[in-house]
Amino acid sequence: MGATKKQKAPSKDVTLKKIKGENFYRNAKQAARVKMLSGGKPVRDKDGKIIQAAEFQKGENETKPGRVQPDRRWFGNTRVISQSALDYFRSSLSTKKDDPYSVLLHRNKLPMALLDDAANPNLHKACFPGTPRFRSHIVDTEPFSDTFGPKAQRKRPRLDVGSFEELSKVGAAVLEETMGSSSGTFIYRHHGFQSAYADHSDPIFAKGTSRRIYGELYKVIDSSDVILHILDARDPIGTMCESVLEFLKKEKAHKHVVLVLNKCDLVPNWVTARYIQHLTPRYPTIAFHASPNHSFGKGALIQLLRQFSRLHSDKKQISVGFMGYPNVGKSSIINTLKSGKVCRVAPVPGETKVWQYINLTKRIYLIDCPGIVPTSAHDSETSTVLKGVVRVEALPSPSEHIPTLMERIKPVYLSRTYGVPLPDPDDPSRGWEAEDFLNTLARMKGRLLKGGEPDLDGVAKIMLSDWVRGRIPFFVPPPERPEALNEAEAKAKQKRKGKEKAEETAVPSVKQNLQSITQKCTFLAEDVVPLENENDAVDNAEEKDSEGESSESKHANDEEQLSWNDVFQEEDLPIGNQEMAEDASPSIEGAVH
């Protein structure tokens, strides 16, 4: 029999039934792409007119010229203010604008551009590079009618100076005045003097000045409603970031700044009280001692933050940023407020690397920031080391900073701390030479090198570490109260003209019992001043302030006040703005006590 053709076995795979109209060539993604490409074109008839517009395409009705309704709300003045009302606002707001104890409410309802025009540095050109910008009084120099129009008489520009020599003298005087009043951020170098050798500075002294650190600082400033500037109570003026405070005053005037004197247990109580009295007229100041068990000022600081949260009642929560020099205790204060270890702390600078959010309450958030070191022409490498900015173990030559350290400390404190006898017991003010003291201390501690040579650098590191950690008694004497400030406050106390006696009003401050601070260091009798005089002065000022409140309330109704409707006239407002003016509050500022 011939070979028969074998039939194929039926396939075991399940075959799908084909449906008419189903797309077997494209999947869903490809079909959507084709639809997108073909759907962007309009449908036209045989004459080329659009029958169906494409997606996101305007029709012919929308492209025809429109007509603006001739309504006075489009073309009329939305807000009109009279010159007398503007003068009243300018005079009343100028007295409270720079007051740190007053908070401006409804800032967007006030004509701030008209009030701050003269003080806005962005509207005027600078005379010299590096100098502040001044407003040019063109109208005061020559009226507009004498310059333009039919009565114009000007043939050449009229200036206040007559020659280029006078102009150069005026410029030199302005530059000299600016350099004298600057806080050290502007460094002027004469072009005729050039050093023969370039000054070499170790990179370790540039800690806290990098772009990354300042980037973290600006993130904290932008995210914060309240900024706590932490200062070292031993040297508050030296650890104050003046350049950052000037930036906040000019660019971030709506943010509240509070000064916190940390490590107040390392100085006598009268020093803390005097520094609070010196810094309180500038910013609200609080004394603080960061400790897990024996803290001071914790309740006062939390209460102050709660008052700020009540001011910002329109926000769900407020953010409080911490800033200051390295190793001043920013993270330690946060741990004290939280009563636990939420931030890494160490007795060396540079422990905090990046910013960190901490939840204090449901309405208050804390932001920790790395320490910054503002560059200044007045700070040397030794002053930077003594501020605790640089890690002691990383210093290339620690012994060269000891002479300046010994000049700031009384010899009695060094003798008491390290047990080295004074060179002259009859004269306690007479000290040692730096090298002799290091030599004696190294032999007492047994810090010797090969051949019996004393390890001066090793002993210098010990002294610098004790200095930074507060084991050596030291403080910078507080400045005396200037007479100009007393005269300015005396003038401010006069509420009305022709008053026979000025009312005594004390500067608002946070009440704290500084006598309850536990002192860590023991000071000499000559460095300890009784705090009774300071407290008596404060109590007298408070009593006079309470007596003056009644008289102030009597004169409050006598003074002429302008309401919101008197400033912004309703007849010139659209309907929507009239409703806003009726609901607006005439109050401008709210006091923070």
C-alpha positions as CSV (number, residue, x, y, z in Angstrom):
1,M,0.0,0.0,0.0
2,G,1.2,3.5,-0.8
3,A,2.2,5.9,1.9
4,T,-0.7,7.8,3.3
5,K,-0.4,11.5,4.4
6,K,-0.7,11.9,8.1
7,Q,-3.1,14.4,9.4
8,K,-2.0,17.0,11.8
9,A,-3.0,16.6,15.3
10,P,-5.4,19.3,16.5
11,S,-3.6,22.1,18.5
12,K,-4.1,22.1,22.2
13,D,-4.0,25.9,22.4
14,V,-7.3,27.7,22.8
15,T,-8.1,29.8,19.8
16,L,-9.9,33.1,20.3
17,K,-12.8,33.9,18.2
18,K,-12.2,36.9,16.0
19,I,-14.8,39.7,16.2
20,K,-15.5,42.0,13.4
21,G,-14.2,45.5,13.9
22,E,-11.6,44.5,16.6
23,N,-8.1,46.0,16.3
24,F,-5.6,43.2,16.0
25,Y,-2.7,45.4,14.9
26,R,-2.3,47.9,17.8
27,N,-2.5,47.6,21.5
28,A,-4.2,50.1,23.8
29,K,-1.0,52.3,24.2
30,Q,-0.4,52.4,20.4
31,A,-4.1,53.2,19.7
32,A,-4.1,56.0,22.2
33,R,-1.0,57.5,20.5
34,V,-2.6,57.3,17.1
35,K,-5.7,58.9,18.5
36,M,-3.6,61.7,20.0
37,L,-1.9,62.4,16.7
38,S,-5.0,62.4,14.6
39,G,-7.2,64.2,17.1
40,G,-5.3,67.5,17.0
41,K,-6.8,68.6,13.6
42,P,-10.1,70.2,13.0
43,V,-12.8,68.8,10.8
44,R,-13.4,71.0,7.7
45,D,-16.0,71.0,4.9
46,K,-15.4,71.2,1.2
47,D,-15.1,75.0,1.4
48,G,-12.4,74.8,4.1
49,K,-14.6,76.1,6.9
50,I,-14.2,74.4,10.3
51,I,-17.2,72.3,11.1
52,Q,-15.8,70.8,14.3
53,A,-13.0,72.4,16.1
54,A,-10.1,70.4,17.4
55,E,-9.4,69.9,21.0
56,F,-8.2,73.0,22.9
57,Q,-8.9,75.1,19.8
58,K,-10.9,78.3,20.0
59,G,-13.9,78.7,17.8
60,E,-14.8,81.6,15.5
61,N,-17.1,83.1,18.1
62,E,-14.3,83.3,20.7
63,T,-11.8,84.9,18.3
64,K,-14.0,87.8,17.3
65,P,-13.2,91.2,18.9
66,G,-14.8,91.5,22.3
67,R,-16.3,94.4,24.1
68,V,-15.3,95.7,27.6
69,Q,-18.2,96.7,29.7
70,P,-18.0,100.4,30.6
71,D,-18.1,99.9,34.3
72,R,-16.5,102.3,36.8
73,R,-15.1,99.3,38.6
74,W,-12.7,98.7,35.7
75,F,-11.5,102.2,35.2
76,G,-12.0,104.0,38.5
77,N,-9.6,104.2,41.4
78,T,-9.8,101.2,43.6
79,R,-8.1,102.8,46.6
80,V,-7.7,106.5,47.3
81,I,-5.9,108.0,50.2
82,S,-5.6,111.7,51.2
83,Q,-2.4,113.4,52.0
84,S,-3.3,114.1,55.6
85,A,-4.2,110.5,56.2
86,L,-1.0,109.3,54.6
87,D,1.0,111.7,56.8
88,Y,-0.8,110.3,59.8
89,F,0.0,106.7,58.8
90,R,3.6,107.6,58.1
91,S,4.1,109.3,61.5
92,S,2.2,106.7,63.5
93,L,3.7,103.7,61.8
94,S,7.3,105.0,61.8
95,T,7.2,105.0,65.6
96,K,6.1,101.4,65.8
97,K,7.7,99.9,62.7
98,D,11.1,99.3,64.2
99,D,9.7,98.4,67.7
100,P,10.5,94.7,68.3
101,Y,7.6,94.5,70.8
102,S,4.9,95.5,68.2
103,V,3.5,93.3,65.5
104,L,2.0,94.7,62.3
105,L,-1.3,93.2,61.5
106,H,-3.0,93.2,58.1
107,R,0.1,94.3,56.2
108,N,-1.5,93.8,52.8
109,K,-4.2,96.4,53.7
110,L,-1.8,99.3,54.2
111,P,0.0,101.4,51.6
112,M,3.4,100.1,52.5
113,A,4.9,101.2,49.2
114,L,4.1,104.8,50.0
115,L,5.4,104.5,53.5
116,D,8.6,102.7,52.8
117,D,9.5,104.5,49.6
118,A,12.2,106.6,51.1
119,A,13.7,103.6,53.0
120,N,13.7,101.2,50.1
121,P,17.3,100.7,48.9
122,N,16.2,98.9,45.7
123,L,14.7,102.1,44.2
124,H,17.9,104.2,44.3
125,K,21.4,103.8,42.9
126,A,24.5,103.5,45.0
127,C,27.1,106.3,44.8
128,F,30.0,103.9,45.2
129,P,30.3,100.1,45.1
130,G,30.0,98.7,48.6
131,T,28.2,101.7,50.0
132,P,24.5,101.9,50.9
133,R,22.1,103.5,48.5
134,F,20.8,107.0,49.1
135,R,17.7,108.7,47.8
136,S,18.4,111.6,45.4
137,H,16.3,114.6,46.2
138,I,15.9,115.9,42.7
139,V,12.8,118.0,43.3
140,D,14.4,119.6,46.3
141,T,17.4,120.6,44.2
142,E,15.4,122.1,41.4
143,P,11.6,122.3,41.0
144,F,9.8,120.5,38.2
145,S,8.3,123.7,36.8
146,D,11.8,125.3,36.4
147,T,13.0,122.2,34.4
148,F,10.2,121.3,32.1
149,G,7.3,123.2,30.5
150,P,6.9,126.8,29.2
151,K,8.7,128.3,32.3
152,A,11.8,126.1,31.9
153,Q,14.9,128.0,32.8
154,R,17.5,125.2,33.0
155,K,20.4,125.4,30.6
156,R,22.8,123.0,32.4
157,P,22.4,120.6,35.3
158,R,22.4,122.3,38.7
159,L,24.3,120.3,41.3
160,D,25.2,120.8,44.9
161,V,28.9,120.9,44.1
162,G,30.7,123.2,41.8
163,S,33.8,121.2,40.7
164,F,35.0,117.7,40.4
165,E,37.3,118.3,43.4
166,E,34.3,119.0,45.6
167,L,32.5,116.0,44.2
168,S,35.5,113.7,45.0
169,K,35.6,115.2,48.6
170,V,31.9,114.5,49.1
171,G,32.4,110.9,47.8
172,A,35.4,110.3,50.1
173,A,33.5,111.6,53.1
174,V,30.5,109.3,52.4
175,L,32.8,106.3,52.0
176,E,34.6,107.1,55.2
177,E,31.4,107.5,57.1
178,T,30.1,104.2,55.7
179,M,33.2,102.3,56.7
180,G,33.1,103.7,60.2
181,S,29.4,102.7,60.7
182,S,29.7,99.3,59.1
183,S,29.6,96.2,61.3
184,G,32.6,94.5,59.8
185,T,31.0,92.9,56.8
186,F,32.4,95.4,54.3
187,I,36.2,95.2,54.0
188,Y,38.0,98.0,52.2
189,R,41.5,97.5,50.8
190,H,43.5,100.3,49.4
191,H,44.8,99.6,45.9
192,G,48.2,101.2,46.5
193,F,49.1,98.7,49.2
194,Q,49.7,95.1,48.3
195,S,51.3,92.6,50.6
196,A,54.6,91.1,49.4
197,Y,53.6,87.6,50.6
198,A,50.1,86.1,50.4
199,D,48.6,85.5,53.8
200,H,48.1,81.8,54.3
201,S,45.1,80.7,56.3
202,D,44.4,77.1,57.3
203,P,41.2,75.8,55.8
204,I,40.0,74.8,59.3
205,F,39.4,78.4,60.2
206,A,36.8,78.7,57.4
207,K,34.4,76.3,59.2
208,G,30.9,77.6,59.3
209,T,31.3,79.9,56.3
210,S,30.7,77.5,53.4
211,R,28.0,77.8,50.8
212,R,26.3,74.7,52.1
213,I,26.1,76.0,55.7
214,Y,24.6,79.3,54.5
215,G,22.2,77.4,52.3
216,E,20.9,75.5,55.4
217,L,20.6,78.9,57.2
218,Y,18.5,80.5,54.5
219,K,16.3,77.4,54.3
220,V,15.6,77.8,58.1
221,I,15.0,81.5,57.8
222,D,12.6,81.1,54.9
223,S,10.7,78.3,56.7
224,S,10.4,80.1,60.1
225,D,7.9,82.5,61.5
226,V,9.9,83.2,64.7
227,I,13.8,83.1,64.8
228,L,15.6,82.4,68.0
229,H,19.1,83.8,68.0
230,I,21.1,81.8,70.5
231,L,24.0,83.8,72.2
232,D,26.7,82.7,74.6
233,A,26.2,84.5,77.9
234,R,29.9,84.8,78.4
235,D,30.3,86.9,75.3
236,P,26.8,87.8,73.8
237,I,28.1,90.7,71.7
238,G,30.9,88.6,70.2
239,T,28.6,85.7,69.3
240,M,25.9,87.9,67.7
241,C,25.5,87.5,63.9
242,E,25.1,91.2,63.0
243,S,25.1,90.6,59.3
244,V,22.2,88.1,59.5
245,L,20.2,90.4,61.8
246,E,20.6,93.3,59.3
247,F,19.5,90.9,56.5
248,L,16.4,90.0,58.6
249,K,15.6,93.6,59.3
250,K,15.8,94.7,55.7
251,E,14.5,91.7,53.8
252,K,12.5,89.7,56.4
253,A,11.0,92.4,58.5
254,H,7.8,90.3,59.1
255,K,9.7,87.6,61.0
256,H,10.0,87.9,64.8
257,V,13.5,87.7,66.3
258,V,14.1,86.7,69.9
259,L,17.6,86.7,71.6
260,V,18.3,83.8,74.0
261,L,21.3,84.1,76.4
262,N,22.3,80.5,76.8
263,K,24.9,79.2,79.3
264,C,23.9,81.8,81.9
265,D,25.0,79.5,84.6
266,L,28.7,80.2,83.7
267,V,28.5,83.9,84.5
268,P,27.3,85.9,87.6
269,N,23.7,86.8,87.8
270,W,24.4,90.5,87.6
271,V,26.1,90.0,84.2
272,T,23.1,88.2,82.8
273,A,20.8,91.0,84.1
274,R,22.9,93.7,82.7
275,Y,23.1,92.1,79.3
276,I,19.3,91.6,79.3
277,Q,18.9,95.3,80.1
278,H,21.3,96.2,77.3
279,L,19.8,93.9,74.6
280,T,16.1,94.2,75.5
281,P,15.4,97.6,73.8
282,R,16.7,96.0,70.5
283,Y,15.0,92.5,70.6
284,P,13.1,90.5,73.2
285,T,15.8,88.8,75.3
286,I,15.5,85.7,77.5
287,A,18.0,84.1,79.9
288,F,18.3,80.3,79.5
289,H,20.2,77.4,80.9
290,A,20.0,74.2,78.9
291,S,20.0,71.2,81.2
292,P,18.0,67.9,81.2
293,N,17.3,68.2,85.0
294,H,18.1,71.7,86.2
295,S,17.1,74.0,83.4
296,F,16.3,77.7,83.6
297,G,14.0,79.7,81.4
298,K,12.2,76.8,79.8
299,G,8.7,77.9,80.9
300,A,9.3,81.5,79.9
301,L,10.4,80.5,76.4
302,I,7.5,78.1,75.8
303,Q,5.1,80.8,77.0
304,L,6.6,83.3,74.7
305,L,6.3,80.9,71.7
306,R,2.7,80.3,72.6
307,Q,2.0,84.0,72.5
308,F,3.5,84.1,69.0
309,S,1.3,81.2,68.0
310,R,-1.8,83.2,69.1
311,L,-0.7,86.1,67.0
312,H,-0.6,83.8,63.9
313,S,-4.0,82.3,64.6
314,D,-4.7,82.1,60.9
315,K,-2.0,79.4,60.5
316,K,-2.3,75.8,61.6
317,Q,1.1,75.9,63.1
318,I,4.2,78.2,63.4
319,S,7.8,77.3,62.8
320,V,10.6,78.5,65.2
321,G,14.1,78.5,63.7
322,F,17.3,78.4,65.8
323,M,20.4,80.2,64.6
324,G,23.8,81.2,66.0
325,Y,27.4,80.4,66.3
326,P,28.6,76.8,66.5
327,N,28.7,75.3,70.0
328,V,26.4,77.9,71.6
329,G,23.8,75.3,72.6
330,K,21.1,75.4,69.9
331,S,20.5,71.6,69.9
332,S,20.7,71.5,73.7
333,I,17.9,74.1,74.0
334,I,15.7,71.9,71.8
335,N,16.4,68.9,73.9
336,T,15.6,70.9,77.0
337,L,12.3,72.1,75.5
338,K,11.4,68.5,74.5
339,S,12.6,67.0,77.8
340,G,14.4,64.3,75.8
341,K,17.2,63.7,73.3
342,V,15.8,64.5,69.9
343,C,18.9,66.2,68.5
344,R,22.5,65.1,68.5
345,V,24.6,67.2,70.9
346,A,28.3,67.3,71.7
347,P,30.6,69.7,73.5
348,V,32.4,70.3,70.2
349,P,31.3,72.5,67.3
350,G,29.9,71.1,64.0
351,E,27.8,68.3,65.4
352,T,24.7,69.4,63.6
353,K,25.2,69.0,59.8
354,V,21.8,69.7,58.3
355,W,18.5,71.3,59.4
356,Q,16.0,69.3,61.3
357,Y,12.3,69.6,62.1
358,I,11.1,68.8,65.7
359,N,7.5,68.9,66.8
360,L,7.2,70.7,70.1
361,T,3.4,70.9,70.2
362,K,0.6,70.6,67.6
363,R,1.0,74.3,66.8
364,I,4.7,74.9,67.3
365,Y,7.5,73.3,65.3
366,L,11.2,73.8,66.0
367,I,13.9,73.9,63.3
368,D,17.5,73.1,64.2
369,C,20.2,74.7,62.1
370,P,23.9,74.2,61.8
371,G,26.1,76.9,63.3
372,I,27.3,79.7,61.1
373,V,30.3,82.0,61.4
374,P,29.7,85.4,59.7
375,T,32.9,86.7,58.1
376,S,34.2,89.9,59.7
377,A,37.3,92.0,59.2
378,H,37.7,92.4,63.0
379,D,38.0,88.7,63.8
380,S,41.4,87.0,63.8
381,E,42.2,83.3,63.9
382,T,42.7,83.4,67.7
383,S,39.3,85.1,68.3
384,T,37.7,82.5,66.1
385,V,39.2,79.7,68.2
386,L,38.3,81.3,71.5
387,K,34.7,81.6,70.4
388,G,34.6,77.8,70.1
389,V,34.1,77.7,66.4
390,V,37.0,75.4,65.6
391,R,37.5,71.9,67.0
392,V,40.5,72.0,69.3
393,E,41.9,68.6,68.3
394,A,42.2,69.8,64.7
395,L,44.2,72.9,65.3
396,P,47.6,72.9,63.7
397,S,49.4,74.8,66.5
398,P,47.2,75.3,69.6
399,S,50.0,76.9,71.7
400,E,50.0,80.1,69.7
401,H,46.4,80.9,70.9
402,I,47.3,80.6,74.7
403,P,48.8,84.1,75.2
404,T,45.5,85.8,74.1
405,L,43.5,83.3,76.3
406,M,45.6,84.2,79.3
407,E,45.1,87.9,78.7
408,R,41.3,87.4,79.0
409,I,41.5,85.4,82.2
410,K,42.5,86.6,85.6
411,P,45.6,84.7,87.0
412,V,43.7,83.8,90.1
413,Y,41.2,81.7,88.1
414,L,44.0,79.9,86.3
415,S,45.8,79.2,89.5
416,R,42.6,77.9,91.1
417,T,41.6,75.7,88.1
418,Y,45.0,74.0,87.4
419,G,46.7,74.3,90.9
420,V,49.6,76.3,89.6
421,P,50.9,78.7,92.3
422,L,50.9,82.4,91.4
423,P,54.3,84.0,90.5
424,D,53.7,86.7,93.0
425,P,51.3,86.0,95.9
426,D,51.4,89.6,97.0
427,D,50.2,90.8,93.6
428,P,47.3,88.6,92.3
429,S,47.0,90.6,89.1
430,R,50.5,89.6,88.0
431,G,50.4,86.6,85.7
432,W,52.8,84.2,83.9
433,E,54.4,84.2,80.6
434,A,52.4,81.9,78.3
435,E,55.4,79.6,77.6
436,D,56.4,79.3,81.2
437,F,52.8,78.5,82.3
438,L,52.5,75.8,79.7
439,N,55.9,74.4,80.7
440,T,54.9,74.2,84.3
441,L,51.5,72.7,83.6
442,A,52.9,70.1,81.3
443,R,55.4,68.9,84.0
444,M,52.7,68.9,86.6
445,K,50.4,66.7,84.4
446,G,53.3,64.5,83.2
447,R,52.8,65.5,79.6
448,L,56.4,65.0,78.4
449,L,57.9,64.1,75.0
450,K,61.0,62.2,74.2
451,G,64.0,63.5,76.1
452,G,61.9,65.0,78.9
453,E,60.6,68.0,76.7
454,P,57.2,69.3,77.8
455,D,54.3,68.7,75.4
456,L,53.2,72.3,75.0
457,D,50.7,71.6,72.2
458,G,49.0,68.8,74.2
459,V,48.6,71.0,77.3
460,A,47.4,73.9,75.1
461,K,44.6,71.6,73.8
462,I,43.6,70.8,77.3
463,M,43.4,74.5,78.2
464,L,41.4,75.4,75.1
465,S,39.0,72.5,75.7
466,D,38.4,73.7,79.3
467,W,37.9,77.2,78.0
468,V,35.2,76.1,75.5
469,R,33.4,73.8,78.0
470,G,33.2,76.5,80.6
471,R,35.6,75.0,83.2
472,I,37.6,78.3,83.4
473,P,35.7,81.2,84.9
474,F,35.4,84.0,82.3
475,F,33.0,86.6,81.1
476,V,33.1,89.8,79.0
477,P,32.0,92.8,81.1
478,P,28.7,94.2,79.9
479,P,28.8,97.6,78.3
480,E,27.7,100.7,80.2
481,R,24.4,102.2,79.3
482,P,25.0,105.1,76.9
483,E,23.7,108.6,77.7
484,A,22.2,108.9,74.2
485,L,19.9,106.0,74.8
486,N,18.7,107.5,78.1
487,E,18.0,110.8,76.4
488,A,16.1,109.0,73.5
489,E,14.0,107.1,76.0
490,A,13.3,110.2,78.0
491,K,12.0,111.9,74.8
492,A,9.9,108.8,73.9
493,K,8.2,108.9,77.3
494,Q,6.6,112.3,76.6
495,K,3.2,111.3,75.3
496,R,1.9,114.8,74.6
497,K,3.3,118.2,74.0
498,G,3.3,120.7,76.9
499,K,3.1,117.9,79.5
500,E,4.6,119.0,82.8
501,K,6.0,115.6,83.7
502,A,6.9,112.7,81.5
503,E,5.4,109.4,82.2
504,E,7.9,106.7,83.2
505,T,7.3,103.6,81.1
506,A,9.5,100.6,81.2
507,V,10.6,98.6,78.2
508,P,8.5,95.4,77.9
509,S,10.6,92.4,79.0
510,V,10.1,88.8,80.1
511,K,10.0,88.6,83.9
512,Q,12.5,86.0,85.2
513,N,13.9,85.4,88.6
514,L,17.6,85.4,87.8
515,Q,18.5,84.6,91.5
516,S,17.3,81.0,91.0
517,I,20.1,80.2,88.5
518,T,22.5,77.6,89.8
519,Q,26.0,78.9,89.2
520,K,28.5,76.4,87.9
521,C,31.6,78.6,88.4
522,T,32.9,80.3,91.5
523,F,33.9,83.9,91.0
524,L,35.9,86.3,93.2
525,A,34.1,88.8,95.4
526,E,35.1,91.7,93.1
527,D,33.4,90.0,90.2
528,V,30.1,89.4,92.0
529,V,27.7,92.3,92.2
530,P,24.5,92.0,94.3
531,L,21.5,91.7,92.1
532,E,19.2,93.6,94.5
533,N,20.0,96.9,92.8
534,E,19.0,95.5,89.4
535,N,15.8,94.1,90.8
536,D,14.9,97.3,92.6
537,A,15.3,99.3,89.4
538,V,13.1,96.9,87.5
539,D,10.4,96.9,90.2
540,N,10.3,100.7,90.3
541,A,10.0,100.9,86.6
542,E,7.1,98.3,86.7
543,E,5.3,100.3,89.4
544,K,5.6,103.5,87.5
545,D,4.4,101.7,84.4
546,S,1.3,100.4,86.2
547,E,0.6,103.9,87.5
548,G,0.9,105.4,84.0
549,E,-1.5,102.9,82.5
550,S,-4.5,104.7,84.1
551,S,-3.4,108.1,82.8
552,E,-2.8,106.6,79.4
553,S,-6.3,105.2,79.3
554,K,-7.7,108.6,80.1
555,H,-5.9,110.3,77.2
556,A,-6.6,107.5,74.8
557,N,-10.1,108.9,74.0
558,D,-8.8,112.5,73.7
559,E,-6.4,111.7,70.8
560,E,-7.8,111.8,67.3
561,Q,-7.9,108.4,65.6
562,L,-8.5,107.7,62.0
563,S,-10.6,104.7,61.1
564,W,-10.2,102.6,57.9
565,N,-13.2,104.3,56.2
566,D,-11.6,107.7,56.8
567,V,-8.5,106.6,54.9
568,F,-10.0,104.7,52.0
569,Q,-13.1,106.5,50.9
570,E,-16.0,104.2,50.2
571,E,-17.4,106.4,47.4
572,D,-14.4,105.7,45.2
573,L,-14.4,101.9,45.9
574,P,-16.1,99.2,43.8
575,I,-18.8,97.2,45.5
576,G,-16.5,94.3,46.4
577,N,-13.9,96.6,48.0
578,Q,-16.5,98.5,49.9
579,E,-17.5,95.2,51.7
580,M,-13.8,94.6,52.5
581,A,-13.4,98.1,53.9
582,E,-16.5,97.7,56.2
583,D,-15.1,94.4,57.6
584,A,-11.5,95.8,57.9
585,S,-10.3,96.6,61.4
586,P,-8.7,100.0,62.1
587,S,-6.1,98.4,64.4
588,I,-2.6,98.5,63.1
589,E,-0.4,96.8,65.6
590,G,-0.7,94.4,68.4
591,A,1.7,94.4,71.3
592,V,3.6,91.3,72.4
593,H,4.4,91.4,76.1
